[in-house]
């Protein structure tokens, strides 16, 4: 499988900040990672990152800390509506020169790079983990490093922990205890680094195994002791009838035929798994209650509402609130449906496995998957899926 986008993008920022080269292998081939690579080497005054949310957050902090940089950081229509004010305000408190080029609190941004001192800041714990990670990644290059106090309930802790663990990998004594994060000023060491395969991508194969009559799927490049919060798909897999076992050089998925008919799960630490799991349990006619979904409204689309609308086409009802949803109704597998993707890569990839239960499923704007998994459909073909392009 492809390398983890989350790890790849963090490693690229650290490589750009390091005086020594970090030789990176197994980088993600996703649009988000390619956009970030191009931006880090660009000499253009305007950098357009399209729909790459991680790149927007990481580059905002990186460019703000680069003395002499003069950049306009912009993106897609949707990106220009995604709030970034919490990150901008935190950077401004450290002396950053960042101005909104259009609407307050949203990109595009005018950034004049400066030497930032760092120091102590306080942020809402409910803010995006990417905002927090963006600050942690530049911390070693700042005179005083960074100490962040998170106030309230922390959202997506594993993504913050991933950043801390990666900093440690490159010789930084980063620390994360309770609600306090500390990263000192320190030289980032070079060396070789292999990017782990993407657990978010692995989740689609759990869905495929669960929806198949029989299945044995081998996934390579994953680590049993993973930094990625989405490795929790192993536990979720048990609930939807998929057994995981670690072999010498791969992870083996097998259909176990004993899904739980009704279960609860909190996605607070792994929100990117939600669409895949909700679509799968709907097709399996499992009655489930999911919480920890408060960040989904602010992703590429409002993901809870998108799930609700698209699953209704198969007569599955989603009772949804801002932070939770419940599946009810019986999945209608007797008619073909067309799925709108809302410019959201995970909508396309979450719904494609439902072809195993439906007589035909059409994915609108299918190549939106290039944002995180460009070879998705080719990999499905290797598993025996028949995929046909529809030309208007």
C-alpha positions as CSV (number, residue, x, y, z in Angstrom):
1,X,0.0,0.0,0.0
2,X,0.9,3.6,-0.3
3,X,2.8,5.4,2.5
4,X,0.9,7.3,5.2
5,X,0.0,10.8,4.1
6,X,0.0,12.0,7.7
7,X,3.6,10.7,8.4
8,X,4.9,11.8,5.0
9,X,3.8,15.4,5.3
10,X,5.2,15.7,8.8
11,X,8.5,14.2,7.7
12,X,8.7,16.6,4.8
13,X,8.4,19.7,7.0
14,X,11.1,18.4,9.4
15,X,13.3,17.7,6.4
16,X,12.8,21.3,5.2
17,X,13.8,22.6,8.6
18,X,16.8,20.4,9.1
19,X,20.3,21.5,8.2
20,X,21.1,17.8,7.5
21,X,19.3,15.9,4.7
22,X,16.7,13.3,5.8
23,X,16.5,10.6,3.2
24,X,12.8,9.7,3.0
25,X,11.5,6.5,1.4
26,X,8.0,5.2,1.0
27,X,6.5,8.7,0.8
28,X,2.8,8.9,0.0
29,X,2.0,9.5,-3.7
30,X,-1.2,11.4,-2.7
31,X,-2.0,14.8,-4.1
32,X,-1.6,16.3,-0.6
33,X,1.9,15.1,-0.3
34,X,2.9,16.0,-3.8
35,X,1.4,19.5,-3.3
36,X,3.4,20.0,-0.1
37,X,6.7,18.8,-1.8
38,X,6.1,21.2,-4.7
39,X,5.3,24.1,-2.3
40,X,8.4,23.6,-0.2
41,X,10.6,23.9,-3.3
42,X,8.6,26.7,-5.0
43,X,10.0,30.1,-5.6
44,X,6.6,31.5,-6.6
45,X,5.1,34.3,-4.6
46,X,1.7,32.6,-4.6
47,X,1.4,29.0,-3.5
48,X,-1.9,27.3,-4.3
49,X,-2.4,24.1,-2.3
50,X,-5.8,23.3,-3.8
51,X,-7.8,21.1,-1.4
52,X,-4.7,20.0,0.7
53,X,-5.8,20.9,4.2
54,X,-2.7,19.4,5.9
55,X,-0.5,21.4,3.6
56,X,-2.3,24.6,4.3
57,X,-1.9,24.2,8.1
58,X,1.7,23.0,8.0
59,X,2.9,25.6,5.4
60,X,1.2,28.5,7.3
61,X,3.5,27.7,10.3
62,X,6.5,26.8,8.3
63,X,6.5,29.9,6.1
64,X,5.7,32.2,9.0
65,X,8.9,31.0,10.6
66,X,11.2,31.4,7.6
67,X,12.9,34.8,7.7
68,X,12.5,36.7,4.5
69,X,9.8,34.5,3.0
70,X,7.0,36.6,1.3
71,X,4.2,34.3,0.2
72,X,0.5,34.3,-0.5
73,X,-0.9,31.0,0.6
74,X,-4.2,30.1,-1.1
75,X,-6.3,27.1,-2.1
76,X,-9.6,25.7,-3.5
77,X,-13.0,27.3,-3.0
78,X,-13.7,24.9,-0.2
79,X,-10.3,25.7,1.4
80,X,-11.1,29.4,1.4
81,X,-14.0,28.6,3.7
82,X,-12.2,26.4,6.2
83,X,-11.3,28.3,9.3
84,X,-7.6,28.7,10.2
85,X,-7.9,31.5,12.7
86,X,-6.8,29.5,15.8
87,X,-3.5,28.7,14.1
88,X,-2.9,32.2,12.8
89,X,-3.6,33.7,16.1
90,X,-1.2,31.4,17.9
91,X,1.5,32.2,15.4
92,X,0.8,36.0,15.7
93,X,1.3,35.7,19.5
94,X,4.8,34.4,18.7
95,X,5.5,37.4,16.5
96,X,4.4,36.1,13.1
97,X,3.3,38.5,10.3
98,X,0.2,36.9,8.8
99,X,-2.7,38.9,7.3
100,X,-5.9,37.6,5.8
101,X,-6.0,38.4,2.1
102,X,-9.8,38.2,1.8
103,X,-12.2,36.9,4.5
104,X,-11.3,37.0,8.2
105,X,-10.3,33.7,9.7
106,X,-9.9,31.9,6.4
107,X,-7.3,31.6,3.6
108,X,-5.9,33.1,1.5
109,X,-3.1,34.4,3.7
110,X,-0.4,37.0,3.2
111,X,2.7,35.7,5.1
112,X,5.9,37.6,5.7
113,X,8.4,35.2,7.2
114,X,10.2,36.2,10.4
115,X,12.5,34.6,13.0
116,X,10.0,33.5,15.7
117,X,11.0,33.2,19.3
118,X,8.4,30.6,20.3
119,X,7.6,30.3,24.0
120,X,4.4,29.4,25.9
121,X,0.9,29.6,24.4
122,X,-2.5,28.3,25.3
123,X,-4.9,26.8,22.8
124,X,-8.4,25.2,22.9
125,X,-7.9,21.4,23.2
126,X,-10.9,21.0,20.8
127,X,-9.0,22.7,17.9
128,X,-7.8,20.7,14.9
129,X,-4.8,18.5,15.7
130,X,-3.2,19.8,12.5
131,X,-3.0,23.3,14.0
132,X,-1.2,21.9,17.0
133,X,1.1,19.7,14.9
134,X,1.9,22.6,12.7
135,X,3.3,24.5,15.7
136,X,5.1,21.4,17.1
137,X,6.9,20.8,13.8
138,X,8.4,24.2,13.7
139,X,9.3,24.3,17.4
140,X,12.8,22.9,17.1
141,X,13.8,25.8,14.8
142,X,12.5,28.4,17.3
143,X,14.8,30.2,19.8
144,X,12.7,29.1,22.8
145,X,11.0,26.1,21.4
146,X,7.3,25.8,22.3
147,X,5.2,24.9,25.3
148,X,1.5,24.5,24.5
149,X,-1.2,24.2,27.1
150,X,-4.4,22.6,25.7
151,X,-7.5,23.7,27.5
152,X,-10.5,21.3,27.6
153,X,-11.1,18.0,25.9
154,X,-8.4,17.0,23.4
155,X,-9.6,16.1,19.9
156,X,-7.6,13.5,17.9
157,X,-4.9,12.9,20.4
158,X,-3.2,10.2,18.3
159,X,-2.4,12.7,15.6
160,X,-0.7,14.9,18.1
161,X,1.2,12.0,19.6
162,X,2.3,11.0,16.0
163,X,3.9,14.4,15.6
164,X,5.6,14.0,19.1
165,X,6.9,10.5,18.2
166,X,8.2,11.7,14.9
167,X,10.1,14.6,16.5
168,X,11.7,12.0,18.9
169,X,12.7,9.9,15.9
170,X,14.8,12.8,14.7
171,X,16.5,13.5,18.0
172,X,14.1,16.1,19.5
173,X,13.1,15.5,23.2
174,X,9.4,16.3,22.7
175,X,7.1,15.7,25.6
176,X,3.3,15.2,25.8
177,X,1.9,14.8,29.3
178,X,-1.7,15.3,30.2
179,X,-2.6,18.7,28.5
180,X,0.9,20.1,28.2
181,X,3.2,19.8,25.1
182,X,6.8,20.8,25.2
183,X,9.3,20.8,22.3
184,X,12.7,22.5,22.9
185,X,14.8,24.4,20.4
186,X,17.1,21.7,19.0
187,X,19.0,20.7,15.8
188,X,17.0,18.2,13.7
189,X,19.3,15.4,12.8
190,X,19.4,13.9,9.3
191,X,19.4,10.2,8.4
192,X,17.2,7.6,6.7
193,X,13.5,7.3,7.4
194,X,11.0,4.8,6.0
195,X,7.4,6.0,6.0
196,X,4.9,3.4,7.2
197,X,1.9,2.4,5.0
198,X,-1.4,4.2,5.5
199,X,-3.8,2.7,8.1
200,X,-6.6,5.0,6.7
201,X,-6.2,3.2,3.4
202,X,-6.1,-0.2,5.1
203,X,-9.6,0.6,6.5
204,X,-11.1,0.2,3.0
205,X,-9.9,-3.4,2.9
206,X,-11.6,-4.2,6.2
207,X,-14.8,-2.9,4.6
208,X,-14.2,-5.1,1.6
209,X,-13.5,-8.2,3.7
210,X,-16.6,-7.5,5.8
211,X,-18.9,-7.2,2.8
212,X,-17.5,-10.2,0.9
213,X,-18.8,-13.8,1.2
214,X,-15.3,-15.0,1.8
215,X,-12.1,-13.0,2.0
216,X,-8.3,-13.3,2.7
217,X,-6.5,-10.0,2.1
218,X,-2.8,-9.4,2.7
219,X,-1.7,-5.9,3.5
220,X,2.0,-5.0,3.4
221,X,4.0,-2.1,4.9
222,X,2.0,-1.6,8.1
223,X,3.4,-1.8,11.6
224,X,1.9,-3.6,14.5
225,X,3.2,-0.9,16.9
226,X,1.9,2.0,14.8
227,X,1.9,5.7,15.4
228,X,-1.3,6.1,13.4
229,X,-4.6,6.4,15.3
230,X,-6.4,4.7,12.4
231,X,-4.7,1.4,13.3
232,X,-7.8,1.1,15.6
233,X,-9.5,-0.3,12.5
234,X,-8.2,-3.7,13.7
235,X,-10.5,-3.5,16.8
236,X,-13.4,-2.2,14.7
237,X,-12.8,-5.0,12.2
238,X,-13.6,-7.6,14.9
239,X,-17.0,-5.9,15.4
240,X,-17.9,-6.0,11.7
241,X,-16.7,-9.6,11.1
242,X,-13.1,-9.3,10.1
243,X,-10.2,-11.0,11.9
244,X,-6.7,-9.5,11.8
245,X,-3.5,-11.5,12.3
246,X,0.1,-10.4,12.0
247,X,2.3,-12.6,9.8
248,X,6.0,-12.4,9.2
249,X,5.9,-9.6,6.7
250,X,2.2,-8.6,6.4
251,X,-1.2,-8.2,8.0
252,X,-3.7,-10.9,7.1
253,X,-7.4,-10.0,7.0
254,X,-10.0,-12.9,7.1
255,X,-13.8,-12.8,7.0
256,X,-14.9,-14.2,10.3
257,X,-18.7,-14.2,9.7
258,X,-19.6,-13.1,13.2
259,X,-20.2,-9.3,13.2
260,X,-21.8,-7.7,16.2
261,X,-25.4,-6.7,15.3
262,X,-25.5,-3.6,17.5
263,X,-22.4,-1.8,18.8
264,X,-21.2,1.7,19.9
265,X,-17.9,3.3,19.0
266,X,-16.2,6.6,19.8
267,X,-14.3,8.0,16.7
268,X,-12.8,10.9,18.6
269,X,-9.3,9.6,18.2
270,X,-9.7,8.2,14.6
271,X,-12.3,10.4,12.8
272,X,-11.0,9.5,9.3
273,X,-12.3,6.0,9.8
274,X,-15.9,7.1,10.3
275,X,-17.2,7.2,6.7
276,X,-15.7,3.8,5.9
277,X,-17.2,2.2,9.0
278,X,-20.6,3.9,8.7
279,X,-21.0,2.8,5.1
280,X,-19.9,-0.8,5.9
281,X,-22.3,-1.2,8.9
282,X,-25.1,0.2,6.9
283,X,-24.6,-2.4,4.1
284,X,-24.3,-5.1,6.7
285,X,-27.6,-4.0,8.3
286,X,-25.9,-3.5,11.7
287,X,-27.7,-1.1,14.0
288,X,-24.9,1.1,15.5
289,X,-24.4,4.3,17.5
290,X,-21.2,6.3,16.8
291,X,-19.9,9.3,18.7
292,X,-16.8,11.5,18.6
293,X,-17.7,12.9,15.2
294,X,-17.5,16.6,16.1
295,X,-14.7,17.4,13.6
296,X,-16.4,15.8,10.6
297,X,-18.4,18.9,9.7
298,X,-15.2,20.8,9.0
299,X,-13.5,18.4,6.7
300,X,-13.5,18.4,2.9
301,X,-17.3,18.4,3.2
302,X,-19.8,18.1,6.1
303,X,-19.2,14.3,6.3
304,X,-22.1,13.4,8.5
305,X,-24.6,15.1,6.3
306,X,-23.0,13.6,3.2
307,X,-23.3,10.1,4.7
308,X,-26.9,10.8,5.6
309,X,-27.8,11.9,2.1
310,X,-26.0,9.2,0.2
311,X,-27.0,6.2,2.4
312,X,-30.6,7.4,2.1
313,X,-30.4,6.3,-1.5
314,X,-30.1,2.7,-0.2
315,X,-32.9,3.3,2.3
316,X,-30.6,3.5,5.3
317,X,-31.5,6.2,7.8
318,X,-28.9,8.2,9.7
319,X,-30.1,10.0,12.8
320,X,-27.4,12.6,13.1
321,X,-26.3,15.3,15.5
322,X,-23.2,17.5,15.4
323,X,-21.0,14.9,17.2
324,X,-22.8,11.5,16.7
325,X,-25.0,9.4,14.5
326,X,-27.1,6.3,14.6
327,X,-27.8,3.9,11.7
328,X,-31.4,2.6,11.3
329,X,-33.4,1.1,8.5
330,X,-32.7,-1.8,6.1
331,X,-30.2,-1.6,3.4
332,X,-31.8,-2.0,0.0
333,X,-29.5,-4.0,-2.2
334,X,-31.9,-4.4,-5.1
335,X,-31.2,-1.3,-7.0
336,X,-28.2,0.6,-8.4
337,X,-27.3,3.9,-6.9
338,X,-25.1,6.8,-7.8
339,X,-22.9,8.3,-5.0
340,X,-22.0,12.0,-4.9
341,X,-18.6,12.6,-3.5
342,X,-18.7,16.3,-2.6
343,X,-15.0,16.7,-3.5
344,X,-14.2,14.4,-0.6
345,X,-11.8,11.5,-1.3
346,X,-13.1,9.5,1.6
347,X,-16.6,9.5,0.3
348,X,-15.5,7.8,-2.9
349,X,-13.3,5.2,-1.1
350,X,-15.8,4.5,1.6
351,X,-18.7,3.7,-0.8
352,X,-16.8,1.8,-3.5
353,X,-16.8,-1.5,-1.5
354,X,-20.6,-1.4,-1.3
355,X,-20.4,-2.7,-4.9
356,X,-20.1,-6.1,-3.2
357,X,-23.7,-5.7,-1.9
358,X,-25.3,-3.7,-4.7
359,X,-26.1,-4.7,-8.3
360,X,-24.3,-1.6,-9.4
361,X,-22.8,1.5,-7.8
362,X,-21.6,4.6,-9.6
363,X,-19.1,7.0,-8.0
364,X,-19.4,10.5,-9.2
365,X,-16.1,12.5,-9.6
366,X,-14.2,9.2,-8.8
367,X,-10.7,10.6,-9.2
368,X,-11.1,12.7,-6.1
369,X,-9.3,9.7,-4.5
370,X,-6.0,11.1,-5.8
371,X,-6.0,13.4,-2.8
372,X,-4.9,10.6,-0.6
373,X,-4.8,7.3,-2.5
374,X,-4.1,7.7,-6.3
375,X,-3.9,3.9,-7.0
376,X,-7.1,3.0,-5.2
377,X,-9.1,1.8,-8.2
378,X,-6.1,-0.1,-9.6
379,X,-5.7,-1.9,-6.3
380,X,-9.5,-2.7,-6.3
381,X,-9.1,-4.2,-9.8
382,X,-6.3,-6.5,-8.4
383,X,-8.8,-7.8,-5.9
384,X,-11.2,-8.7,-8.7
385,X,-13.5,-5.6,-8.8
386,X,-14.9,-4.8,-12.3
387,X,-14.5,-1.0,-12.8
388,X,-15.8,0.8,-15.8
389,X,-15.4,4.5,-16.7
390,X,-18.7,6.2,-17.7
391,X,-18.2,8.7,-20.4
392,X,-21.0,11.3,-20.9
